[in-house]
Amino acid sequence: MPTPSNDSSPRRQGAHFSSSVSEGQAQEEQIQEKQTQQDSAHYNAGSQEALQQPPVEATGSLPALTGGKLSSRSAQVTHKAKNKQVKHRDRKASKCSRIFATLIAFVMVAALGIFVWKVALPELSRTNSDTQEITAGQQVTVTIPDGAGAQEVAKILFENKIIATKSEFLDQVKRQDAEQKIKSGSYVITTGTKPADIVHLLVSGPNAPGSGFVVPEGYTVSQVADLAQNYFGISRDDFLNQAKASNYVADYPFLAGAVDANDSLEGYLFPKTYTFTESNVTADTVIRAMLDQFKAETANLNLDAARITLNKRYNLNLTNEQIITMASIIEREALTDEDRPKVASVFYNRLYDDMYLQSDATLAYSLGREATAEELSSMTSDPYNTYAFKGLTPTPICSPGYASIKAAMDPAATNYYYFWITSDEHVFSETYDEHQQAIENAREREAASKQ
């Protein structure tokens, strides 16, 4: 055993054994100790505690542990081990974080899915639904508020199950340029009535009891009979049986042509709002009021002079009855008062050149509904099919308003033979190629708008 040293320097504390060292060894040890202190200076108190491990016996030529410090090499080894522990804890924490984030994301996606399924989709389906089944023939009273636009009116009609689709009604509003013309008030409307006729009614004004008996422009005798039944309770059949020109020609001489045609009052029940003070309104009461109105409205219109002018311009020897017939076709084809004289010119130009009128509205009158393309080409025996028969129809096809009668008496001077009228376009053309190009342009714009 070596002999204890007589060196008076204080012994280093914390070593598990002691040994005598030379002066050079002591200096070397001090240098190593300083280096070790620099290498481990960045460790915190926790790291120092981790270095306070139980003593182990030194082996080989490793210097003794003195003063609770590590050599540079030992510190490096310890540092690497510490880093490995930290990285392991970081990886473990990162894995936990990823699992937690995944769970949170899963919960959020599930909640969103439940919301879409339970709330958003049903609401979207309800909002976008534009088609419903309705029971035709029922009388429904609705009130259109002041300032209501077409969308609001469509919603009211749809919710009251008067119309099957809102889009078709809105298309008719555009086609008739009627959004700014719809009048507020209470209306009695029959479910299943064609959207075009509903628009006519809304433009004419309220027809509910107390608001007047409203007959829209373009209505037929049959439609007036329906209105009278709904408003006054007059039997539809009784009204139609009474509406014969022969019943009134003695008092209204202008009906002579109607008697000769088919004895119908078609075209002469003037469209307007009527107020009756009688307690017992009959079919005869209504019919006489409407014939009186026709007489009053046309009193300043010289039909005889118009016939002479038209004969000079178009070599047409028309009767007064035929002028009213032309006015009724114009009424059903034109959308605005500005279009009516030009529409009239198209039909008169065609008559002059011995062409077919080709008005869809005429066969629609005979069928009581819109005619299909196949029907227009195949129903060649129907005299109201102006694709199959030249000239005017046998009788008027509706009750024309004042503007249409004026247009039939005094058409615009044009070279037009075709027109393409929609809610967005009013195009008049001189040639068939121009007409086809107008249709093609319209279809291209429509297709582009849907992209």
C-alpha positions in Angstrom: 0.0 0.0 0.0 1.4 3.4 -0.7 2.2 5.6 2.2 -0.1 8.6 2.8 1.3 11.8 1.5 2.6 14.5 3.9 1.4 17.2 1.5 -0.4 19.9 3.5 -2.8 20.8 0.7 -6.4 20.1 1.5 -7.7 16.8 0.2 -10.3 16.8 -2.6 -13.7 15.8 -1.2 -16.2 13.5 -2.8 -13.7 10.9 -4.2 -14.4 7.3 -3.2 -10.7 6.7 -2.9 -7.5 8.7 -2.5 -4.0 8.4 -4.0 -0.8 10.3 -3.9 0.0 12.2 -7.1 3.0 14.1 -8.3 3.0 17.9 -8.8 2.8 17.4 -12.6 -0.1 15.1 -12.2 -1.9 17.6 -10.0 -1.4 20.3 -12.6 -2.7 18.1 -15.4 -5.6 17.1 -13.3 -6.4 20.8 -12.7 -6.3 21.5 -16.4 -8.6 18.6 -17.1 -10.9 19.8 -14.3 -11.2 23.3 -15.9 -11.9 21.8 -19.3 -14.6 19.6 -17.8 -16.1 22.6 -16.1 -16.3 24.4 -19.4 -17.8 21.4 -21.2 -20.5 20.9 -18.7 -21.2 24.5 -17.8 -24.5 24.4 -19.9 -26.1 21.7 -17.7 -28.7 22.8 -15.2 -29.0 21.7 -11.6 -31.0 18.7 -12.7 -28.1 17.6 -14.8 -25.7 18.0 -11.9 -27.9 15.8 -9.8 -28.0 13.2 -12.6 -24.1 13.2 -12.4 -24.2 12.4 -8.7 -24.4 8.7 -9.2 -23.2 6.0 -6.7 -19.4 5.7 -6.9 -17.9 3.0 -9.1 -14.3 1.7 -8.9 -12.0 3.2 -11.4 -10.3 0.8 -13.9 -7.3 1.1 -16.1 -5.6 4.4 -16.2 -8.6 6.7 -15.9 -7.9 9.5 -13.5 -9.7 9.6 -10.2 -13.0 11.4 -9.8 -12.2 14.4 -7.7 -14.4 17.2 -6.4 -17.6 15.6 -7.9 -16.4 16.5 -11.4 -16.1 14.5 -14.6 -13.2 14.3 -17.0 -13.8 15.8 -20.5 -14.3 12.4 -22.1 -16.7 11.3 -19.3 -18.7 14.4 -19.7 -19.0 13.8 -23.4 -20.3 10.3 -22.8 -22.7 11.6 -20.2 -23.9 14.4 -22.5 -24.6 12.0 -25.3 -26.6 9.8 -22.9 -28.5 12.8 -21.6 -29.3 13.9 -25.2 -30.6 10.4 -26.0 -32.9 10.5 -23.0 -34.1 14.0 -24.0 -34.7 12.9 -27.6 -36.5 9.9 -26.4 -38.8 12.0 -24.2 -39.3 14.4 -27.2 -40.3 11.6 -29.5 -42.7 10.3 -26.9 -44.2 13.7 -26.4 -44.4 14.3 -30.2 -46.2 11.0 -30.7 -48.7 11.8 -27.9 -49.3 15.2 -29.5 -49.9 13.6 -32.9 -52.3 11.1 -31.4 -54.1 13.9 -29.6 -54.3 16.1 -32.7 -55.6 13.2 -34.7 -58.3 12.6 -32.1 -59.3 16.3 -32.1 -59.4 16.3 -35.9 -61.5 13.2 -36.0 -64.0 14.6 -33.5 -64.3 17.9 -35.5 -64.8 16.0 -38.8 -67.5 13.9 -37.2 -69.2 16.9 -35.7 -69.1 18.6 -39.1 -70.5 15.5 -40.8 -73.4 15.3 -38.3 -74.2 19.0 -38.8 -74.2 18.7 -42.6 -76.4 15.5 -42.4 -78.8 16.8 -39.8 -79.0 20.5 -40.5 -77.4 21.8 -43.7 -78.6 19.2 -46.2 -82.2 19.2 -45.1 -82.2 23.1 -45.1 -80.5 23.2 -48.5 -83.0 20.7 -49.9 -85.9 22.7 -48.6 -84.6 26.0 -49.8 -83.6 24.9 -53.3 -86.7 22.8 -53.9 -88.6 24.3 -56.8 -91.1 21.6 -57.6 -94.1 20.2 -55.8 -97.3 18.3 -56.4 -100.4 20.4 -56.3 -104.1 19.7 -56.5 -105.6 21.6 -59.4 -109.0 23.3 -59.3 -109.0 24.6 -55.7 -109.7 28.3 -54.9 -107.0 29.9 -52.8 -106.9 33.5 -51.5 -103.5 35.2 -51.2 -102.4 38.7 -50.4 -99.5 40.3 -52.3 -97.9 42.9 -50.0 -96.9 46.4 -51.2 -93.5 46.4 -52.9 -93.3 42.7 -53.3 -90.9 41.6 -56.0 -91.2 38.6 -58.3 -89.2 36.3 -56.0 -91.4 37.1 -53.0 -94.6 36.7 -55.1 -93.3 33.3 -56.4 -92.7 32.2 -52.8 -96.2 33.2 -51.7 -97.8 31.3 -54.6 -95.6 28.3 -54.1 -96.1 28.1 -50.4 -99.9 28.3 -50.9 -99.6 25.5 -53.4 -101.0 27.5 -56.3 -98.1 26.9 -58.6 -96.1 23.7 -59.0 -92.8 25.4 -59.8 -91.4 28.9 -58.9 -89.0 29.0 -61.9 -91.7 28.7 -64.5 -93.7 31.5 -62.9 -90.5 33.7 -62.7 -89.8 32.9 -66.4 -93.3 34.2 -67.3 -92.8 37.3 -65.2 -89.6 38.0 -67.2 -91.3 37.1 -70.5 -94.1 39.6 -69.9 -91.8 42.2 -68.4 -94.2 42.3 -65.5 -92.2 42.5 -62.3 -92.8 46.3 -62.0 -96.4 45.9 -63.0 -97.6 43.4 -60.4 -100.2 45.0 -58.1 -100.5 44.4 -54.4 -103.7 43.3 -52.9 -105.8 40.1 -52.4 -106.4 37.6 -55.1 -108.5 34.5 -55.6 -106.5 32.1 -57.7 -107.3 28.6 -58.9 -104.6 26.1 -58.2 -103.1 24.8 -61.4 -103.7 27.9 -63.4 -101.1 28.4 -66.0 -98.2 30.7 -64.8 -98.8 33.0 -67.8 -102.4 33.6 -66.8 -101.5 34.1 -63.2 -99.0 36.9 -64.3 -101.8 38.4 -66.4 -104.0 38.4 -63.3 -101.4 39.9 -61.0 -100.8 42.7 -63.5 -104.5 43.4 -63.9 -105.1 43.8 -60.2 -106.7 42.2 -57.1 -109.8 40.1 -57.8 -110.7 38.9 -54.3 -114.3 39.9 -53.1 -114.4 43.6 -52.3 -111.5 44.3 -54.7 -113.4 44.2 -58.0 -113.9 41.6 -60.7 -110.6 41.6 -62.6 -110.4 40.2 -66.2 -106.7 40.2 -67.4 -105.7 41.0 -70.9 -105.4 37.9 -73.1 -108.1 35.9 -71.2 -110.5 33.7 -73.2 -114.3 33.4 -72.7 -113.7 30.1 -70.9 -111.3 31.7 -68.5 -113.7 34.6 -67.8 -116.3 31.9 -67.0 -114.0 30.5 -64.4 -113.4 33.9 -62.9 -117.1 34.6 -62.7 -117.7 31.2 -61.0 -115.0 31.9 -58.5 -115.9 35.5 -57.8 -119.7 35.5 -58.0 -120.6 31.8 -57.7 -122.1 31.8 -61.2 -122.0 28.4 -62.8 -119.3 28.1 -65.4 -121.7 26.2 -67.8 -124.4 28.9 -67.3 -121.9 31.6 -68.2 -120.7 29.8 -71.4 -124.3 29.1 -72.5 -125.1 32.8 -72.1 -122.0 34.0 -73.8 -123.4 33.8 -77.4 -123.0 36.7 -79.8 -126.6 36.1 -81.0 -127.9 36.9 -77.5 -126.5 40.4 -77.7 -126.1 41.5 -81.3 -129.3 43.5 -81.3 -127.9 45.8 -78.6 -124.3 45.6 -79.8 -124.1 45.8 -83.6 -120.3 45.3 -83.6 -121.0 41.6 -82.8 -122.5 40.9 -86.3 -119.2 39.4 -87.5 -119.0 37.2 -84.4 -122.5 35.8 -85.1 -121.4 34.9 -88.6 -118.2 33.3 -87.5 -119.2 30.9 -84.7 -121.5 32.9 -82.5 -118.9 33.3 -79.8 -118.1 36.4 -77.8 -114.4 35.6 -78.0 -112.4 38.8 -78.3 -115.2 41.1 -77.1 -115.3 40.6 -73.4 -113.1 43.6 -72.7 -110.3 43.0 -70.1 -110.7 45.4 -67.1 -111.5 45.6 -63.4 -115.3 45.7 -62.8 -117.2 46.7 -59.8 -120.8 45.7 -59.5 -123.3 47.2 -57.0 -126.0 44.7 -57.6 -126.7 42.2 -54.9 -127.6 39.5 -57.5 -125.0 39.4 -60.2 -125.8 37.1 -63.1 -123.9 35.9 -66.2 -125.9 38.4 -68.2 -125.0 41.2 -65.9 -121.3 40.5 -66.3 -121.4 40.0 -70.0 -123.3 43.2 -70.6 -120.8 45.2 -68.5 -117.9 43.8 -70.5 -119.6 44.5 -73.8 -120.3 48.0 -72.7 -116.7 48.4 -71.8 -115.6 47.2 -75.3 -117.9 49.7 -76.9 -116.5 52.5 -74.7 -112.8 51.6 -75.3 -113.1 51.3 -79.1 -115.4 54.3 -79.5 -112.5 56.5 -80.6 -111.0 53.8 -82.8 -112.2 54.0 -86.4 -112.1 50.4 -87.5 -113.7 51.2 -90.9 -110.9 53.6 -91.7 -108.3 51.1 -90.5 -109.6 48.5 -92.9 -109.2 50.9 -95.8 -105.6 51.7 -94.8 -104.7 48.1 -94.4 -106.1 47.2 -97.7 -103.9 49.9 -99.4 -100.8 48.8 -97.6 -101.1 45.0 -97.7 -103.8 44.4 -100.3 -106.0 42.8 -97.6 -109.7 43.1 -97.6 -110.3 42.5 -93.9 -113.4 42.8 -91.8 -113.7 44.4 -88.4 -114.0 40.9 -86.9 -110.7 40.0 -88.5 -108.9 43.1 -87.2 -110.0 42.0 -83.7 -108.8 38.5 -84.5 -105.4 39.9 -85.5 -105.3 41.9 -82.3 -106.0 38.8 -80.2 -103.0 37.0 -81.8 -100.8 40.0 -81.2 -102.0 40.0 -77.6 -100.8 36.5 -77.1 -97.5 36.8 -78.9 -96.1 40.2 -77.8 -94.7 40.9 -74.3 -94.6 44.7 -74.2 -96.7 47.5 -75.7 -93.5 48.6 -77.6 -93.4 45.2 -79.3 -97.0 45.1 -80.4 -96.8 47.3 -83.6 -93.7 45.3 -84.8 -95.3 42.0 -84.1 -98.3 43.2 -86.1 -96.0 44.2 -89.0 -94.6 40.7 -89.1 -98.0 39.1 -89.4 -99.3 41.6 -91.9 -96.1 41.2 -94.0 -96.7 37.4 -94.0 -100.3 37.8 -95.1 -99.2 40.1 -97.9 -96.7 37.6 -99.2 -99.1 34.6 -98.8 -97.0 33.0 -96.0 -98.2 31.0 -93.0 -98.5 33.1 -89.8 -96.9 30.3 -87.8 -98.1 31.5 -84.4 -97.9 28.9 -81.7 -100.6 30.7 -79.7 -103.3 29.9 -82.2 -103.1 26.2 -81.8 -102.7 26.6 -78.1 -106.1 28.3 -78.0 -107.7 25.3 -79.8 -106.0 22.8 -77.5 -106.5 24.8 -74.3 -102.8 24.4 -73.5 -99.4 25.0 -75.0 -98.9 23.1 -78.3 -95.9 20.8 -78.8 -93.6 21.0 -81.8 -94.9 17.6 -82.9 -98.5 18.9 -82.7 -97.7 22.0 -84.6 -96.5 19.9 -87.5 -99.0 17.0 -87.3 -102.3 18.6 -86.5 -102.9 19.7 -90.1 -106.7 19.6 -89.9 -107.2 22.1 -87.1 -108.1 25.5 -88.6 -106.5 27.2 -85.6 -103.1 25.7 -86.6 -101.5 28.6 -88.5 -98.6 26.3 -89.4 -101.0 24.3 -91.5 -103.6 27.0 -92.6 -102.8 30.3 -94.2 -104.5 33.4 -93.2 -106.1 34.4 -89.9 -107.9 32.0 -87.5 -111.7 31.6 -87.8 -112.2 33.7 -84.7 -110.3 35.8 -82.1 -108.3 33.6 -79.7 -108.6 35.8 -76.6 -109.7 39.3 -75.4 -107.1 41.8 -76.6 -106.3 44.9 -74.7 -106.5 48.5 -76.2 -102.8 48.5 -77.2 -103.1 45.3 -79.2 -106.2 46.6 -81.0 -104.3 49.8 -81.9 -101.4 47.7 -83.2 -103.7 45.6 -85.4 -105.2 48.8 -86.8 -101.9 50.6 -87.4 -98.9 48.2 -87.6 -95.3 49.5 -87.8 -93.8 49.9 -91.2 -91.1 47.3 -91.3 -89.7 44.5 -93.6 -89.7 42.0 -90.7 -91.0 38.5 -91.3 -89.7 36.9 -88.1 -89.4 37.6 -84.4 -87.7 35.9 -81.5 -89.2 37.1 -78.2 -88.1 35.8 -74.9 -87.9 37.4 -71.4 -84.3 38.5 -72.3 -84.5 39.2 -76.0 -86.9 40.9 -78.5 -85.3 40.3 -81.9 -87.0 41.0 -85.2 -85.5 39.8 -88.4 -86.1 40.3 -92.1 -84.7 36.9 -93.3 -84.9 33.3 -92.1 -81.1 33.1 -91.9 -81.1 36.2 -89.6 -83.8 34.6 -87.5 -81.9 31.4 -87.2 -78.8 33.3 -86.2 -80.7 35.2 -83.5 -81.9 31.9 -82.1 -78.4 30.4 -82.2 -76.9 33.4 -80.5 -79.5 33.2 -77.8 -78.7 29.5 -77.2 -75.0 30.2 -77.1 -75.5 32.9 -74.5 -77.7 30.7 -72.5 -75.2 27.8 -72.6 -72.4 30.2 -71.6 -74.4 31.6 -68.7 -74.7 28.0 -67.3 -71.0 27.4 -67.3 
